[in-house]
């Protein structure tokens, strides 16, 4: 089974296992400190649209995409009544927008799953304006459930990075990203949210 086939199948149960666990008030208040009500945000790897729906009332526009068609179907259904949201199929390694188009980028729970996360980072920094913001929440080591999930992915689907909080932050710094802030939240699994200033 290839990666896309896995995520297409996983879409039907994603919210029960992962999506509903990110509805954390402290987590979203932290994210909202770095966004504005007129901001144009691109959300990469949006999944079923959990972050999209929660952030929509506080932003000017959200362009969300995922490479799984089934995830996109679910996200479109959830956001059909949100006038400031557009959802489509897209590729994080080749974002179909011009340079400096967005104020903010959000890529949640995806970098640790990529063969070449540096390519995704390059694309996100390209499409975000100078001094804009990248919001990069990523699961880190911390509990038995998270370790079992990563082992399952490695066994049946693909390799994934299993970072501790410090390893994740070092990874970002090693790719010349300026970390403005970070915190770890309980989102079913420990979720390290890194806030990056896009200095070009």
C-alpha positions as CSV (number, residue, x, y, z in Angstrom):
1,X,0.0,0.0,0.0
2,X,1.5,3.4,-0.9
3,X,1.2,6.5,1.3
4,X,-1.7,8.0,-0.5
5,X,-3.7,4.8,-0.4
6,X,-3.1,4.6,3.4
7,X,-4.3,8.1,4.0
8,X,-7.3,7.7,1.8
9,X,-8.3,4.6,3.8
10,X,-7.4,6.3,7.1
11,X,-9.6,9.3,6.3
12,X,-12.8,7.5,7.4
13,X,-11.5,7.1,11.0
14,X,-9.0,10.0,11.2
15,X,-11.3,12.2,13.3
16,X,-12.0,9.5,15.9
17,X,-8.3,8.7,16.3
18,X,-6.6,12.1,15.8
19,X,-8.7,15.0,14.6
20,X,-11.1,15.4,17.5
21,X,-8.1,15.5,20.0
22,X,-6.7,18.8,18.8
23,X,-9.7,20.8,20.0
24,X,-7.5,22.3,22.8
25,X,-8.3,25.8,23.9
26,X,-4.7,26.6,25.1
27,X,-3.3,25.2,21.8
28,X,-5.5,27.5,19.7
29,X,-5.0,30.5,21.8
30,X,-1.3,30.0,21.4
31,X,-1.6,29.8,17.6
32,X,-3.9,32.8,17.4
33,X,-1.3,35.0,19.1
34,X,0.6,34.8,15.8
35,X,-2.2,35.3,13.4
36,X,-4.4,38.3,12.5
37,X,-8.0,38.6,11.5
38,X,-7.1,39.8,8.0
39,X,-4.3,37.2,7.4
40,X,-4.3,35.0,4.4
41,X,-3.2,31.5,5.6
42,X,-2.2,28.4,3.7
43,X,-2.8,25.2,5.4
44,X,-0.7,22.3,4.1
45,X,-1.7,18.7,4.8
46,X,-5.0,19.8,6.2
47,X,-6.4,16.3,6.7
48,X,-10.1,16.3,7.4
49,X,-10.1,20.1,8.2
50,X,-9.9,20.0,12.0
51,X,-7.5,23.0,12.3
52,X,-9.2,24.7,9.3
53,X,-12.7,24.8,11.0
54,X,-11.3,26.0,14.3
55,X,-9.2,28.8,12.8
56,X,-11.6,30.0,10.2
57,X,-13.5,32.5,12.4
58,X,-10.3,34.3,13.3
59,X,-8.6,34.7,9.8
60,X,-9.3,36.6,6.6
61,X,-8.8,33.6,4.3
62,X,-7.7,30.0,4.5
63,X,-6.4,28.1,1.5
64,X,-6.2,24.4,2.6
65,X,-4.9,21.4,0.8
66,X,-4.0,17.7,1.3
67,X,-2.7,15.1,-1.1
68,X,-5.3,12.5,0.0
69,X,-8.5,12.9,-2.1
70,X,-10.6,11.3,0.7
71,X,-9.2,13.7,3.3
72,X,-10.1,16.6,1.0
73,X,-13.6,15.3,0.6
74,X,-14.1,15.3,4.3
75,X,-12.5,18.7,4.8
76,X,-14.7,20.2,2.0
77,X,-17.8,18.8,3.6
78,X,-16.9,20.3,7.0
79,X,-16.0,23.7,5.6
80,X,-18.8,24.0,3.0
81,X,-20.5,26.8,5.0
82,X,-17.3,28.7,5.7
83,X,-17.0,31.5,3.2
84,X,-13.4,32.3,3.8
85,X,-12.1,28.7,3.2
86,X,-11.0,27.0,0.0
87,X,-10.0,23.3,0.1
88,X,-8.3,21.3,-2.7
89,X,-6.0,18.5,-3.5
90,X,-2.3,19.6,-3.5
91,X,1.3,18.7,-3.0
92,X,3.3,20.1,-0.1
93,X,6.5,19.5,-2.1
94,X,5.2,21.6,-5.0
95,X,2.8,24.3,-3.7
96,X,0.9,25.8,-6.6
97,X,1.1,29.5,-5.5
98,X,3.4,32.3,-6.2
99,X,6.2,33.5,-3.9
100,X,5.3,35.7,-1.0
101,X,1.5,35.2,-1.4
102,X,0.6,34.3,2.2
103,X,0.9,36.0,5.5
104,X,0.9,32.7,7.5
105,X,1.5,29.0,6.8
106,X,0.3,26.1,8.9
107,X,1.6,22.6,8.4
108,X,0.4,20.4,11.2
109,X,1.5,16.8,12.0
110,X,3.2,16.3,8.7
111,X,6.9,17.1,8.7
112,X,7.8,13.9,10.7
113,X,6.1,11.8,8.0
114,X,8.0,13.1,5.0
115,X,11.0,11.6,3.3
116,X,12.5,15.0,2.7
117,X,10.9,17.5,5.1
118,X,13.4,20.1,4.0
119,X,11.7,20.3,0.6
120,X,8.4,21.1,2.3
121,X,10.0,23.7,4.5
122,X,11.5,25.3,1.4
123,X,8.1,25.5,-0.3
124,X,6.4,26.9,2.8
125,X,9.0,29.6,3.3
126,X,8.8,30.5,-0.5
127,X,5.1,31.2,-0.5
128,X,5.0,33.1,2.8
129,X,5.9,36.8,2.9
130,X,9.2,38.0,4.4
131,X,8.7,38.3,8.1
132,X,5.5,36.2,7.9
133,X,4.8,33.3,10.2
134,X,5.1,29.5,9.8
135,X,3.2,27.5,12.4
136,X,4.6,23.9,12.6
137,X,2.8,21.7,15.1
138,X,4.4,18.2,15.2
139,X,3.9,15.2,17.4
140,X,6.9,14.3,19.5
141,X,8.0,11.5,21.7
142,X,6.0,11.2,24.9
143,X,3.5,8.4,25.4
144,X,2.8,4.8,24.5
145,X,0.0,5.6,22.0
146,X,2.2,7.8,20.0
147,X,5.0,5.2,19.9
148,X,2.6,2.5,18.8
149,X,1.2,4.8,16.0
150,X,4.7,5.5,14.7
151,X,5.7,1.8,14.9
152,X,2.5,0.9,12.9
153,X,3.3,3.4,10.2
154,X,6.9,2.1,9.9
155,X,5.7,-1.5,9.8
156,X,2.9,-1.2,7.3
157,X,3.3,2.1,5.4
158,X,6.5,4.2,5.5
159,X,9.3,5.4,7.6
160,X,8.7,8.3,9.8
161,X,10.9,10.6,12.1
162,X,10.4,10.0,15.8
163,X,11.6,13.2,17.3
164,X,11.8,14.3,20.9
165,X,10.9,18.0,21.5
166,X,14.5,19.0,21.6
167,X,15.4,16.9,18.5
168,X,12.5,18.6,16.6
169,X,13.6,22.1,17.6
170,X,17.2,21.2,16.6
171,X,15.9,20.0,13.2
172,X,14.2,23.3,12.6
173,X,17.3,25.3,13.7
174,X,19.5,23.2,11.5
175,X,17.4,24.3,8.5
176,X,18.0,27.9,9.3
177,X,14.5,28.6,10.7
178,X,14.2,31.4,13.3
179,X,12.1,30.0,16.1
180,X,10.1,32.8,17.8
181,X,8.3,30.6,20.2
182,X,7.2,27.1,21.0
183,X,5.2,25.1,23.4
184,X,4.0,21.5,23.9
185,X,0.3,20.7,24.3
186,X,-1.7,17.6,25.0
187,X,-3.5,16.7,21.8
188,X,-4.0,13.0,22.5
189,X,-0.3,12.9,22.0
190,X,2.4,15.5,22.9
191,X,2.2,18.2,20.2
192,X,5.1,20.6,19.9
193,X,4.0,23.8,18.2
194,X,6.9,25.8,16.8
195,X,6.3,29.4,15.6
196,X,8.8,30.4,12.9
197,X,9.6,33.9,11.6
198,X,10.0,33.7,7.9
199,X,13.2,35.8,7.5
200,X,14.4,35.8,3.8
